[in-house]
């Protein structure tokens, strides 16, 4: 069993050094270590990112766990095993999905009930919660809050008396006022995830993060945080951008996503910060059918429901991303990933994926939006190329 202690105790201690991890029994074939090193170092040299963390698990053994580069290009603070990254939309999977699966198991959430029944004020276009979680409810990708609420947008960074809870209510009202298309067509959208955190207070009397801590994070022994500066030193949090437009400062330790920032750093679509170890634990729990360390968090059939393709012609699961259906098209996961595999990416650069058929987990964390949103990491196809490596037949050295 892959345990938190095992993951933490044997984490890579030296920069730019690959270490045999769990019990010293499994290690990556050195030729593949060299391939990954080359890919990553080339990306750093092209300023696609200042550094990254890569952790891979195969058959519940950590086979690769390595830090590369630095938090910024000044080469002062190296990335290490405890470096926390803004995981952006991976929040949907590591936060919202866990909550929604629990709600479903507790029969507090009916996937085929209309969105408008849970959230009066939305236009009733016939879309269900299932539609929304698969990104085909007719939502727009987002809203232009700067245009709709210019004073609110400005006051978030200029007014010391700015109250996120008040702003959140206003933002949600504005979102509900936006026209919706007819459901059924896939269009990736953050909008529904602005609302889902409300479920925890409605059904459990707990705030979103308190719910996640109580039901998942504390029992798993992981520390995923909204607004990490309240509990974590700035020096070990990767910055995400030099914001010259809105915040006029380096964004570090506060959420990169502007809408989440306006809502106080806590949202269902973005806002969580994590290290690679803790995300690997969550993915191992899901890969093991909802069980981890002898604790049953979720039912296997529910995990399977949410991580399976939800609608024909739409690759998405319920919250979870899936491999592309048309393999002639490009997608972040390796094309060798099985159709059972699932995960998510994030705008700041993370890629977190699990493959039940191949018993493989890959966690790739970086701050590729620093110092600006060049998107070079996407142009280099770095994450896909690294994922490809872990499907080699002779991946792990034989004992």
C-alpha positions, 0 to 999 in steps of 0.5 A: 500500500502506498502510504503518506509516510512512505511517500514523504519519508523517501522523497527526493532530497537533492536537487537534480538527483533521481532517487530510488523510492519505496523500499528501494525495490523499484526504480525507473530505468536510467535511460528514461530518467535521462529522457525526462531530464532532457525534456525538462531541462530543454523546457527550462532553457526555453523559459517555458517554466522556471522549474517543476516537480514530477512524481510518478507511481506505478503499481502503488510504488513511487518510481520517479520523484524529482525536483527541477529548477527553481521557483523563479528564473533568478535561481535563488530558491530551488524547487523541492519536495514540499514546494506548493503550487497553485493547481488552478483547475486541478481544484475541480478534481482535487476539491469539487469532485471529491465533494460532489461524489460524496454528495451523490453517495449520501443521496443529497445530489441527484445528477439528473435533477435540473440545475435550476432546481438546485440554484433558483435564478438560473434560466431553466434550459433543461440542463441537469447537474450531470450536463453541467459536470460534463461541461455541456449545460449551455454555460459560457466558459466564463464571464467578463467581470471586468466589463460587468462589474468594473468598480468591483473589479477595481476595488478588489485590489485597491480597497482595503475594506473589500469584502469577498463574501459580498463580492461573491454574492454579486458575482453569482447574481451576475453569472445567473443573469447570463444567457445560457445555450441549449444543453448538449454541446460540449463547451468547457466552463468554470461557471458551475463550479462557482456555485458547487461549494455552496452545497457543503454549507447547505447539506452539511453545515460546513464551509467548503474547505472544512468539509474537504478537510473533515471528509478527505484531507485530514484522514488522507494525511494531506494538506491542500490549502486555499489561501496558503499564506495563512499557514504556509511560508511564502518562500516555498510557494511558487509564484504564478505571474508578474501581474502588470495589469490588475494586481500590479505585483508578483502573484505568489501565495494568492490564487492566480485565477482572477475570479477566484481571487475576487471571491476571496481565494476560495472557489470550486473551479480554482484556488487550491495549492498543493505539493506533488506528494499530496496530489499523488495520495488523492489520485491513489485513493481514486485509483484504488476505488475510493480506498486508501490506507485501509479507509474506505472514502468512496464506493468503487462504483461511484468513483467509476461513474464519475471518472467514466465518459458521461455522454457519447461524443463528449470525452469528459467524465463528471468533472474529470477529464478523459483522453480525446475520443478522436486519436487524430487530435491532440490532448495533454494525456499520452495517446497510450493512456487507456480509455479508463484513465482520468485526470485534469490540467490547470492554467498555471501548468499542472497535469495530474493523471491516473490510469487504472488499466496501467496502474499509473499515476503522474503528477506534474506541477509547475508555474509555467505562467511565470513571469507571463502567460507565454504558453511555451509549455503547451507549444513544446507539448512537454507534459504529453511527452513526459507522460509518454515516457511512463508507458514504456514496456521496460519502464521499471528496472527488474530486481 
